[in-house]
Amino acid sequence: MIRTNHDSRWRDPEPQAGDGRDRFHVAINMDGNGRWALLRGRPRESGHVAGASAVRRTVAAAPALGITTLTLYAFSSDNWRRPSSEVDNLMQVFQAYLDTECDNLTDRQVRLSVIGRRDRLSCSLTRSIARVEELTKQGTALHLRLAIDYSARHGLLEAADRLAKGLLTYEAFERSLCEAIHAPRGTRDVDLLVRTGGEHRLSDFLLWESAYAELYFTDVLWPDFTANDLAFGVQAFAARERRYGSLGTTSGDLGCR
């Protein structure tokens, strides 16, 4: 395991409001499940099952790396275009994860939230989501957010529509966006956005919240993702200087940015 600096000062130049628990937000686009399975001569669905194991490893490793919020892109709104058999399998994987991991999450003091649309999910899945969210809401070691039927663009449009006849301010829009995607308020913006599987794009993931996120891409397919891979991403993040539009403090940096 790679050891990293846990001092929050390298993450956030601004003092954190509130109780200070939300200090480091990592978002991961978990890409490569299908390719992982096909490379092994297996059906794509087996890759999603293997991907659930990678989720467990990542959730277990995150607190020791100083991560306080972890958002995982599990199912995009565009994924409904996939074959119905694969979509059905994914929904079963989500259901199984929620039903089997609730006690483990509670024991680890992990709070789980699901962001995205809920009107297109099955009644049993939405009931499981509500149940696990309620049972884990006191967790303080990590806030795990699963993005299911999530589209950043849809969320932004929905938030704007809710405010169309009201006063549009930054704060009001953020509140409206949280309501539109069923996200608890008070979550900081993304600090580090990781994408596995060798793709170098955002894919409609947390576009508003990732305005100043550092991006880290890895060729590792999601089912092969380990605690060490997560640590590599955090280590790369720790070595970067976050300017937030200013010139920063790096010696010799005189250019206009």
C-alpha positions as CSV (number, residue, x, y, z in Angstrom):
1,M,0.0,0.0,0.0
2,I,1.3,3.4,-0.9
3,R,1.3,5.9,2.0
4,T,0.0,9.4,1.3
5,N,-0.1,12.7,3.1
6,H,-3.4,12.9,5.0
7,D,-3.0,16.5,5.8
8,S,-6.1,18.2,4.4
9,R,-4.2,21.4,3.7
10,W,-2.9,20.0,0.4
11,R,-6.5,19.3,-0.7
12,D,-8.4,22.5,0.0
13,P,-7.0,26.0,0.2
14,E,-10.2,27.2,1.8
15,P,-11.3,26.5,5.4
16,Q,-14.0,23.8,5.4
17,A,-17.3,25.0,6.7
18,G,-19.5,22.9,9.1
19,D,-18.1,20.0,11.0
20,G,-15.2,19.4,8.7
21,R,-16.0,15.8,8.0
22,D,-16.3,16.3,4.2
23,R,-12.7,17.2,3.3
24,F,-11.8,15.1,0.3
25,H,-14.2,14.1,-2.5
26,V,-13.1,11.4,-5.0
27,A,-15.4,10.5,-7.9
28,I,-14.7,7.4,-10.0
29,N,-16.1,6.5,-13.4
30,M,-16.0,2.7,-13.2
31,D,-15.3,1.8,-16.8
32,G,-14.2,-1.6,-18.3
33,N,-16.5,-4.2,-16.8
34,G,-17.7,-5.5,-20.2
35,R,-14.2,-5.5,-21.8
36,W,-12.8,-7.3,-18.7
37,A,-15.3,-10.1,-19.2
38,L,-14.9,-10.3,-23.0
39,L,-11.1,-10.6,-22.7
40,R,-11.7,-13.7,-20.5
41,G,-14.2,-15.2,-22.9
42,R,-17.1,-14.6,-20.5
43,P,-20.4,-12.8,-21.0
44,R,-20.4,-9.1,-20.2
45,E,-22.7,-9.7,-17.2
46,S,-19.9,-11.5,-15.4
47,G,-17.8,-8.3,-15.6
48,H,-20.5,-6.4,-13.6
49,V,-20.4,-9.0,-10.9
50,A,-16.6,-8.7,-10.7
51,G,-17.0,-5.0,-10.7
52,A,-19.1,-5.2,-7.5
53,S,-16.1,-6.8,-5.8
54,A,-13.9,-3.8,-6.9
55,V,-16.5,-1.5,-5.3
56,R,-16.1,-3.3,-2.0
57,R,-12.3,-3.1,-2.2
58,T,-12.5,0.6,-3.0
59,V,-15.0,1.5,-0.3
60,A,-12.8,-0.4,2.3
61,A,-9.6,1.4,1.2
62,A,-11.0,4.9,0.9
63,P,-11.0,6.1,4.5
64,A,-7.4,5.2,5.1
65,L,-6.4,7.4,2.2
66,G,-8.2,10.4,3.7
67,I,-11.2,10.2,1.4
68,T,-14.4,11.4,3.1
69,T,-16.8,11.3,0.1
70,L,-16.7,8.7,-2.7
71,T,-19.0,9.0,-5.7
72,L,-19.1,6.0,-8.0
73,Y,-20.7,6.1,-11.5
74,A,-22.6,2.9,-11.5
75,F,-25.2,3.4,-14.3
76,S,-25.6,6.4,-16.6
77,S,-28.9,7.4,-18.1
78,D,-27.5,6.5,-21.5
79,N,-26.9,2.9,-20.3
80,W,-30.6,2.2,-20.8
81,R,-29.7,1.9,-24.5
82,R,-27.8,-1.4,-23.8
83,P,-29.4,-4.8,-24.4
84,S,-32.3,-5.4,-21.9
85,S,-30.6,-8.5,-20.6
86,E,-27.5,-6.6,-19.6
87,V,-29.6,-3.8,-18.0
88,D,-31.6,-6.3,-16.1
89,N,-28.4,-8.0,-14.8
90,L,-27.0,-4.6,-13.7
91,M,-30.2,-3.9,-11.8
92,Q,-29.9,-7.3,-10.1
93,V,-26.3,-6.5,-9.2
94,F,-27.4,-3.2,-7.6
95,Q,-30.2,-4.9,-5.7
96,A,-27.8,-7.6,-4.4
97,Y,-25.2,-5.0,-3.4
98,L,-27.7,-3.0,-1.4
99,D,-29.3,-6.0,0.2
100,T,-26.0,-7.8,1.2
101,E,-23.8,-4.8,2.1
102,C,-26.1,-2.8,4.3
103,D,-24.8,-4.4,7.6
104,N,-21.2,-4.1,6.4
105,L,-21.6,-0.5,5.6
106,T,-23.3,0.2,8.9
107,D,-20.5,-1.6,10.8
108,R,-17.8,0.4,8.9
109,Q,-19.7,3.7,9.6
110,V,-20.2,4.3,5.8
111,R,-23.2,6.4,4.9
112,L,-24.7,5.4,1.5
113,S,-26.7,7.8,-0.8
114,V,-27.9,7.1,-4.3
115,I,-28.0,10.0,-6.7
116,G,-29.8,10.2,-10.1
117,R,-33.3,9.6,-11.2
118,R,-35.6,7.2,-9.4
119,D,-38.7,7.2,-11.5
120,R,-37.4,4.6,-13.9
121,L,-36.1,2.2,-11.3
122,S,-38.1,-0.8,-10.0
123,C,-40.2,-0.5,-6.9
124,S,-38.0,-3.1,-5.1
125,L,-34.8,-1.3,-6.0
126,T,-36.1,2.1,-4.8
127,R,-37.3,0.5,-1.6
128,S,-33.9,-1.0,-1.0
129,I,-32.3,2.4,-1.7
130,A,-34.5,4.1,0.8
131,R,-33.9,1.4,3.4
132,V,-30.1,1.5,3.1
133,E,-30.0,5.3,3.1
134,E,-32.1,5.4,6.3
135,L,-30.1,2.7,8.1
136,T,-26.7,4.1,7.2
137,K,-27.4,7.9,7.5
138,Q,-25.4,8.2,10.8
139,G,-22.2,6.9,9.2
140,T,-19.3,9.3,9.6
141,A,-16.2,7.4,8.3
142,L,-17.2,7.7,4.6
143,H,-20.0,9.1,2.5
144,L,-20.5,6.6,-0.4
145,R,-22.6,7.9,-3.2
146,L,-23.8,5.6,-6.0
147,A,-24.8,7.3,-9.2
148,I,-27.6,5.2,-10.7
149,D,-29.7,6.3,-13.7
150,Y,-27.6,9.5,-13.5
151,S,-27.0,12.2,-16.1
152,A,-25.3,15.4,-15.2
153,R,-27.1,17.2,-18.1
154,H,-30.5,16.0,-17.1
155,G,-29.8,17.1,-13.5
156,L,-28.7,20.6,-14.6
157,L,-31.8,21.0,-16.8
158,E,-34.1,19.7,-14.1
159,A,-32.5,22.1,-11.5
160,A,-32.9,25.0,-14.0
161,D,-36.5,24.2,-14.6
162,R,-37.3,24.2,-10.9
163,L,-35.8,27.7,-10.6
164,A,-37.2,29.0,-13.8
165,K,-39.7,31.3,-12.1
166,G,-37.6,32.1,-9.0
167,L,-34.5,34.0,-8.1
168,L,-31.5,32.4,-9.8
169,T,-28.4,32.5,-7.6
170,Y,-25.4,30.2,-7.3
171,E,-26.6,28.9,-3.9
172,A,-30.2,28.5,-5.0
173,F,-29.1,26.6,-8.1
174,E,-26.9,24.2,-6.1
175,R,-29.8,23.5,-3.7
176,S,-32.1,22.9,-6.7
177,L,-29.5,20.5,-8.3
178,C,-29.3,18.5,-5.1
179,E,-33.0,18.1,-5.0
180,A,-33.1,17.2,-8.7
181,I,-30.6,14.3,-8.4
182,H,-31.7,13.2,-4.8
183,A,-28.3,14.2,-3.4
184,P,-27.9,15.2,0.2
185,R,-26.9,18.8,0.6
186,G,-23.6,19.8,2.0
187,T,-21.4,17.6,-0.2
188,R,-18.3,19.4,-1.4
189,D,-17.3,19.6,-5.0
190,V,-15.2,16.9,-6.5
191,D,-11.5,17.1,-5.8
192,L,-10.3,14.2,-7.8
193,L,-12.1,12.5,-10.6
194,V,-10.8,9.0,-11.6
195,R,-11.7,7.1,-14.8
196,T,-10.6,3.5,-15.2
197,G,-10.5,1.5,-18.4
198,G,-8.3,3.8,-20.5
199,E,-10.9,6.2,-21.7
200,H,-10.2,10.0,-21.3
201,R,-13.6,11.6,-21.0
202,L,-16.1,12.7,-18.4
203,S,-19.2,11.0,-20.0
204,D,-21.9,13.2,-18.4
205,F,-20.6,12.6,-14.9
206,L,-20.8,15.4,-12.2
207,L,-20.2,18.2,-14.7
208,W,-21.2,21.0,-12.3
209,E,-19.4,19.5,-9.3
210,S,-16.2,18.8,-11.2
211,A,-15.5,22.3,-12.4
212,Y,-12.1,22.4,-10.6
213,A,-11.6,18.6,-10.2
214,E,-8.2,17.1,-10.9
215,L,-8.5,14.4,-13.5
216,Y,-6.7,11.0,-13.3
217,F,-7.0,8.4,-15.9
218,T,-5.8,4.8,-15.7
219,D,-5.8,1.9,-18.1
220,V,-6.8,-0.6,-15.4
221,L,-10.2,-2.1,-16.1
222,W,-12.6,-1.6,-13.2
223,P,-12.8,-5.2,-12.0
224,D,-9.0,-5.2,-11.6
225,F,-9.0,-1.9,-9.7
226,T,-7.3,-2.4,-6.3
227,A,-6.6,-0.3,-3.2
228,N,-3.1,0.3,-4.6
229,D,-4.6,1.7,-7.8
230,L,-6.7,4.1,-5.7
231,A,-3.7,5.1,-3.7
232,F,-1.8,5.8,-7.0
233,G,-4.5,8.2,-8.0
234,V,-4.5,10.0,-4.6
235,Q,-0.7,10.2,-4.7
236,A,-0.9,11.8,-8.2
237,F,-3.5,14.3,-6.9
238,A,-1.3,15.2,-3.9
239,A,1.6,16.2,-6.2
240,R,-0.5,18.7,-8.1
241,E,-1.0,22.4,-7.3
242,R,-4.6,23.5,-7.4
243,R,-4.9,27.1,-8.6
244,Y,-8.7,27.6,-8.9
245,G,-8.1,30.2,-11.6
246,S,-5.2,32.1,-9.8
247,L,-1.5,32.0,-10.7
248,G,-0.7,29.7,-7.8
249,T,2.6,29.5,-6.0
250,T,4.8,27.5,-8.3
251,S,8.2,29.3,-8.9
252,G,8.5,30.7,-12.3
253,D,4.9,30.5,-13.2
254,L,4.4,33.8,-14.9
255,G,2.1,32.8,-17.7
256,C,-1.5,33.8,-18.1
257,R,-3.8,30.9,-17.1
